[in-house]
Amino acid sequence: MRFIHRAIERSLITAARHFPSLIVTGPRRSGKTTLLRKLFPQASYYLLEDPDLISRVRADPRSFMDEIRLPAILDEVQHAPDILNYVRSRIDRSPGRKGRWLLTGSQELPLMRGVSESMAGRAALFQLFPMSLEESPKVSLLKGGYPEVLASPATSSVWFRSYVQTYLERDVRSVTAVKDLSTFRRFLSMLASRCGQMLNKTDLAAPLGVSVPTIADWLNILEITCQIILVPPFYENFGKRLVKSPKVYFADSGLACHLLGIDTERSLRISPFFGPLFESYVASEIVKHQVNSNRRKELYYFRDQQGLEVDFVVPGKGNRLLFMEAKATRTVRPAMGAPMEALGRKGSRYRIERYVVHDALKRTEPVTSALTPTVKAVSLPDLRRIL
């Protein structure tokens, strides 16, 4: 499979010159290992999912550490979190040596807990999502951005089916004890049908016959393994009587389409889920751009109790604030910007910019076009230029 360059590469290379260790987290199969091995070809490689290797690490970690040739990639380090203590001690022996320890992990929270305790100040932390449109024009709403799907789109259904099964058997069970995997699979599909909606745990729990705390646990699993994006409400300066529940989106639109049984472009276009899936796709592209640019994940939505709603609110540099409406259409109209204009009239200390992000057959020139004096239209491929 041909290597596709990732937007985060420069940040990783720069960090390797200034930090003793790099830690890259993200969902399984998003390309973490491939990226590190490409950027640091001189590094030795150790997969900590290998049963024999894990046995060696647990039986005699000091001997294992003595055998490592630096620089080294320790892959899926969450399976041997105690090794972080030994990495820390090696770093402290030679704090001036940079870029020697390159670690990956697929479960953000368990790994981060170990990092906060063992690697504080010694590691630069990064997150790698599946590919974005910025990185490959092959990324699409239907297929998503997982590298292996893009390399072989004809077998995407088989890949996603295998991915879900592997994800359920490995990541889910290693984070928490899910007793009924078939119910959890139904939960995944049901959650995909709620893309772009405000999260209602009771609404999810009742059809599945599980408790609300169980739904909360399952949502936590999906979030810490980077499968979903929970978008909180934005309420600064825009009034007090606001809806407080987060919205839910999938980090990869291809996985969401698979869970909904959508496997062709035609079935996607006529699906009642087309609009919400497009909105989820836009959300993931915004987050990917922020993470790849080494910025904080800052994505919100606005909705008040009178029903005024704006899909996305994205803070920019300084006092810049972007309002965005995601529309799964190639024809944009001025009325699509009305909610953003109405919200802006409520007053704000921010410099507000308003955009309708829409589907496009091809890139538009110019990058943005005016719908009204205060609202512009931008095609999804050009979204990154305004963020």
N, C-alpha and C positions, 0 to 999 in steps of 0.2 A: 504494500500500500504506500503510495507516494506521500511523503511528509508534507503537511500543510502548516505553514508558519502560524504561530499564535500571537495574539496582540500583547500578551503578557511577557513575552520573551525578554524585551529590553529591561523591564523591571527586575526580572529574575537575575539576569546577568549583572546588573548594577548592584543588586543586593548581595550577590555572591562575593563582590569585592569589598564589602563593608561589614558583613556578618559572618560569624563562624559557621552558622547553620541556616539552611532554608527549609521551611516546612510548607508543603503544598497539599491542601485538602480539596475535596470536591467529590461529586458522585462517581460511582464506579464507571469505568470505561470512558471517562471524559478526556483521557489522553495525558494524564499526569506522568506516568512512567515514560511513555514515548517522548514527551517533551523534555524531561530531565536527561534522558539518555542521549537525545539529540544535542542539547545545549552543552552537556558535559560528557563528551565521548570518552574522556580519559578516566572517568569515575568507575570504580568497581561496583557490582550490582548484587544486592541480596534481597530476595523475596521472602518476607516474613509471614507469608501464607503457607509456605512449604512446610509440611508436617515435620520432616526431618530437621529442617533448620530451626523451627520453633522448639523442638525437643532439645537441640544443642544449646539454644539460648537459655532455656529454662534450667537446664542441668548445670551448665557452667558458663554463665555470661561473661566472666572475665576472660576465659580462654577464647571465646568467640570474638570479643572485642580486640584481643591481641592479634588475632588472625586477619582482621579487616585491613585492607589496603586502601589508604586515603588518597584522594577524595573518594567517598563512598555514597551510593544511593541505597537507603534502607526503605524498601517499598512496603506499603501497608503496615506501618509501624504500630497501628492500634492493636494488632494481634500480640504484640510484645511490649506493652507500655512501660514496663519496668526498665527496659533498655535505655529509656531517656535519661535515667539517673546516671548510667554509665557514660552516655554521650556527654552529659553535662560535665562530668569529672574530667573527661579527656579534653573538652574545650577549655576548661579552667586551667589545665596544665600548660596550654599554649594559646592564650587568648588572642595573640596577634595573628594567628593563622586563620585566614578567611576562606569561606566557601568549601569547607572540608566535609561537612555532613549535610547530605541532601535527603530529606525525609518526605514520604508521602503518606496520606491517610484518607480513607473513604468515609469515616464517621467523624464529623466535625466535633461534636460535643465531648465524647470520651477522649479523643485525641487532645483537644484543647485543654481539658482538665489536667492532663499530664504535662502539657506544655507550660501552663501557667505555674505549675508547681516546680517543674524541673528545668525549664529552658527560658525563663524570664530574662529578657535582655540579651540573650545569646542567639536568638533565632528570628529571622524575618519570616512573617507569616503571609501566605498567599492562598487564594482560592481559585480553582479552575473549574469553570462550568463547561458543558458541551459547547461546540463551536457556535459562533455568532455569524450573522450576515457580514459583518466587518471582516471576518477571517476567511470566509468561503462563500461564493455565490451559490453553492450547492445547498446551503442551509435553506430550509423552507418550513412553512407551517405544517405541511403534511408529514415530512420526514424528520423534522427537528434538526439537531446538530451533533448527534453522537458520531464520532469519526468513522466507526465501522459501518454505520448505516449509510453515510455519505459515500463510502468506498464501494458499497454493494447495495444500492437501493432496491434492487429486485428481490432481495431476500430480507427486506426490512421487517416483514411480519414475523418471520421465524426468529430474527434477532431479538425483537422486542418481547416475543413470547418467552424466549430463553432468558432474557434479561430480567423480566418480572419474576420468573421462577427462581433464578439465582439470587436476586435481590431479597426475595422473601425468605429463602432458605438460609442465607448468610447474614446479611446486614440486619434484617428485622429481628431474627432470633438471637443475634449476638447483642443487640441493644436491650431487648425486653422479651419476656416470655409470651409470645402470641400463641395461644393454644389452638385456635381454629383458623388455619391458613385460608380455607375456602371463604370464610366470612371476611377475612382481611382483603382477599382479592376482590370481593364484591364491594367492599368499602373503597378500594382504589378506583374502581369504575364509577361508583357513585360520586366520588369526589371530583373525578374528571368532568362529570356532568354539571358540577357546580362551579366551574371555572368562571371567574369574574364576578361571582356572587359574594355577598357578605356571609361570613362563616356562621352557621347555625348548628351547633353540636347536637342539639336535641333533634333537629330535623334529620340529621345523619344517623343518630343512634336508633330511633324508633323503627325504621324499616329493617334494620339489621338485627334487632333484638339484643342489643348490647347496651351497656350503661354509658352515660355521658362522660364519666371519668375515663372509660376505655377509649372512647373516641378522642379525648384529649391526649391520651398516651400515644395513640396511633398517629395523630397529627404531629406530635412532638418527634416521633420516629422519622416521619417523612421530612420534617424540616431540618433535623440535625444531620440527616443523610443527604441533604441538598436536592430532594426530589420535588419539593414544593416551595413556593415563595408566598409568605404571608405579608400582605401590604396593609399597614395600619392607617387609620384616618389621620388627616392633617387638620389641626384645629387652632393653629396660632393666628390670632387677630381676625378670624373670619366668623366670629359669633360663638355662643356658648351652648346652644341646644343642638348638639351634633350626635350623629350615630357613632358608636364607639367600637363596633365589631370590625375585625380585619377582613379584607377580601382575600380569597385564595386563588392562586395560579400555579400551574405546573412549570417547573424550570425548563422542561423540554416539551415543546408542543407535539413532537412526533410521538412521544410516549403517551400523551393525553389522547391523541387521535387513535392510537392503538387500543387504549383502554375503552374507547367509545365505539370500537368496531369500524372506524373510518379508515379505509385503505386505498382509496383512489381520489384523484383530484376532483372528479365529478361528484362523488358522494360527499366530499367535503363541502363543495360549493352549495349543494342543495340541503345540507344538514342544518337543522335548527341550532346546532352548536357552532356554526361557522363564525358568527359574530363574537361570542365569548372566547372561542379558541384564538381568534385573531387578537383580541384584547390580551389574552394570556401570552401570546407570542410577543407582543409589544412590550409587556412587562418584563419578560425574560431578556429581551434585547437591551432594555434600559439597564437592568441589573448587571448583565454581562459587560456592558460598556464601562460601567462604574468600577466593577471589580478589576477588569483588564487594564483600566487606567490608574490602578492603585489608589482608588478613592473609596470612601465609605459607601456601603449600600444605603441609599437614601431614596426611597420610593414610597409615596403616600397616595391616598385618594381623599376626596372631599364629598361628604353628603350630610345635609342637615335634615332636621325632622320635617321640613316642609317639602322635601323631595328634590331640592337642588343638588345636583351631583356632577362632579368632574372626575373622569376616569383616573387621571394621574396628576399628582403634584410633585415636581422634582426640584429640590433646591439646587441652585447653581452657585458659582463663586460670588463672593460679596453678598449683595442683597438681591441677586437675580433669582426669580422663581418662575418655573415653567409650568403652565397648565397644559394638559394634553387630553384630547379625546381620540380614542382609537376606533376607526370605522373600517369595517371589512367591505370596502367598496372602492371602485376605481373612479367613481364620479363623486366629487365633493361639492357641497353646497354651503352657502353662507349660514343657513339655519343650524348647521352642525356645530357652529361655534357659539351658539346662544348661551348655553350654560356657563361657559367660561367668561363670557362678557358680563353676564348677570352677577357672577361671583366677584369679578373684579370691581364692580360698582359698589361693593360693600366696604371698600376702603382697605388699604394695606400699606405697611411701611416698605414693602418689597417693590422691586422693579419687575413687573409681571410681563411675561411673554406667553402668547396663546397659540397653540398649534393643533390642527387636526391631522393625526397620523393615519394614513390610509394605505390600502392595498394598491399596488401599481404593477402594470404589465411590464414596464421598463422604467429605468431611472428618468426622472423629470429634470428638465433644464428650464429655468434655474432650479437650484436645490429647493427653494420654497417659493410659493406663489400666494398672493394675497386673496383671501376670501372676503374679508371686510377690512376696514382701516386698522383693526386691532387683532385680527385673527389670520394666521397663515396656514396653508396646507403644506405638508411635507410627506413624501413617500417613505415607506418603511426602510428601504435601503439607504436612505440619506438621513435617517434619524440621528445617527451618531454625530453628524456635523453640527447639530444644534445643542447637543447635551454638554 
